[in-house]
Each structure stands twice: as C-alpha cells, then as structure tokens.
Amino acid sequence: MQLSSTFRISTLALSLTVVCGFLAASASARADGRNCSNRTLNGNYGSASEGSLLLGPGVALPFRALTMTHFDGNGNLTWVEHTVINGTLLEPGWATTASGTYTVNSDCTGTVIVNTPNSPVPLNLGMVIVNNGKEIHTVLDSDAVSSIFIKVD
C-alpha cells in the first residue's frame, strides 16, 4: 500500500512538473507578457517572394526572389537575395546584400523597411507574424509582391 501511494504522488509530481514546464515555455515565447514584440523575430528565415512590379499604367513585370534574412530580435535585419525580374537574374548567386529595420506590434502585425541595391527606394513591407514567430507573411506596399518567411533555425 505504501508503494502505491508513493507511486501516485510521484506520478502527480511529474505531471505537475511537465505542465509547469509547458506554461513557462509558452510564457517565455511571449515577449514582455504580450503576444508579439521585436524579440519575436530572432534568427534566420528563408523567404520566397513573387508578384509583379508595377511600373506604370499597363506595365507590370513578373518578380520572383529568394532571401535568407537574419532578424536580430532588436528591430534590425540583414539579408542576401537572389532576384529575377521579367525572367532576368539581377546578379548571379547571392551577391546582393541588404539591411533594414522592423517593428512588431503586440498584435503580431508590423512593418519592415529594407534598403537593397536592387531598388532605388527602400522597400516598405506590411507583415503579419504567425505560427508563434516561425512564419511571417508580407506584402510590398508599392507593388503587387508578397512573401512568406519561414524560420530555419
């Protein structure tokens, strides 16, 4: 009888420890007790972008790009890109590097501003963070281009 009581107490203690661990892990994933903040994005994300560059009335060029982006958790990012516009590769390989800033709102929406040598103006993106910060959806505000970023580490 003594062994059975001890086993039940040990099982209960183990179950409570596991539940507390899950609660602590989910609380630490929320920066500052909110759903999202700049710290939600931290690490490397691969992205694929596609759409059209709108150059004027009736002129749209197909756009495709891949990036490997590093978010530092403090509102800064860097990326390397591989971009094709209208079927033409802008630079071979991953030669183009870019940098920028991002701001994440507590409701997991936000903005990204990127300076890339492939654009004469900064890229302004609206974003939504999903899947506990493992995925980001963006749209470029001046063209018909959208992207999906997925965390790789």
N, C-alpha and C positions, 0 to 999 in steps of 0.2 A: 504494500500500500504506500509506503514511504517513497519508493522509487517512482511510482505512478504520479504522485503529487509533484515530485521534483521535475519529472519529465514535462508535465503540463506547464509548470512555472517557467521552465527553460524554453519551451516552445512559445509561450506567450511573450517572454522577454525578447526572443529572437524576432518574432513577428513585429513587436513594437519598435525594435531597433531598425528593421527594414523599412517600416512605414515612416519613421522619423528621418531616415536617410533619404527617402524619396521626397519628402516635404522639404528638407534642407536643400536638396539638389534643385528642386523647382524654384525655391525662393531665391537661390543664388543666380539662377538663369535670368531673373528679372532684375535689371539694374535699378538701384535706388527704390526698390519696392514697387516700381511701376512695370508696365508691360514691356516697354522698349526704351532705349536711350542709345547714344552713340556707341556705348560699350557693347550693345547687342551685336554689332558688326565688328568682328575681330578675327583676323586671319585671312586666308586665301580663298577666293571664289573664282570659279571659271564661269564665263558667260558666253552666250550666243545672242547676237543681235540681228534683226532683219527688218526690212521695210523699204521705204522709198525716201530718197532725198528730194524734197520739193524745191525746185529751182525757179519756179515762176509759173504763171498760168499755163497749164497743159504740159509742163516739163517736169517729169519725175524720173529719177534714176534709181534702179534697184540697188539696195545696200545690204551687205552681209559683213559681219565682223565677229571675231572671237577675241576675248580678252582673258588674261589672268590678272585679277585685281587683288591687291592687298589692302584691307581696311585695318587701321591701327587701333581701333577702339576709342580714339580721341577726336575723331572728326576729320582725319586725313586719309588719303588713299593714293596709291600708285598703281599703274597697270602697264602691261605690254599688250600690244594689239596686233592683229592680223586682219586687215580690212580689204574688202573687194567692193568696188563701186562700178556699176554698169559692166560687170564682167572683167574689170581690170584690177589686178592686185596693186595696191598703192606702194608697198615696199615688200621686198622678199622677206620671208621668215617672220620673225618677231622683232623687227628693228625699231618699231615706233614705241616710245615710252611716253606715258602721260602721268599727270599728277592732278590732284584736286582735293576738294573738301566735301564733307557730307554732314547733314544734320538730320537726326532721327527724333521724331516726336513720340510722346508717351503712348500714342495710339498706334504705333508701328508704321506710320506714314513718314515721309521725309523728302528731302531734296539732295541732289548730288550735282556738283559743278566740277567739270573736268576740263583741263587745258591740255589739248593734244595738238601736236604739229600737223595732224591731218585735217584740222578745222581752223578757219580764220577767226572764229569766235569761240568762246567757251561753250561746252555742251551743258545744257541745263536739263536735268532729268528729274521727273517726279518718281517716287518709289513707294513701294509697299513691301514690308518685311513679313514673311510668312514662315510657317514650319519652325517656330522657335528660333528664328535667326539663321536657319540653314538655307533659306532661299529668299531671293529678292527679285521683284518684278519692277521694271522701269519703263518709262516712255519718254522719248526726247520731245521737248516742248515745241521745237520749231520744225520738225519733220515727222513723217509717219514711220518712225522707227521704235521698235520695242525690244526689250532684252530680258533675259532670265539669267540670274546669277545663282550658282549653286555652290555651297561651301565644300571645299575639297580637303580640308584638314580640321 
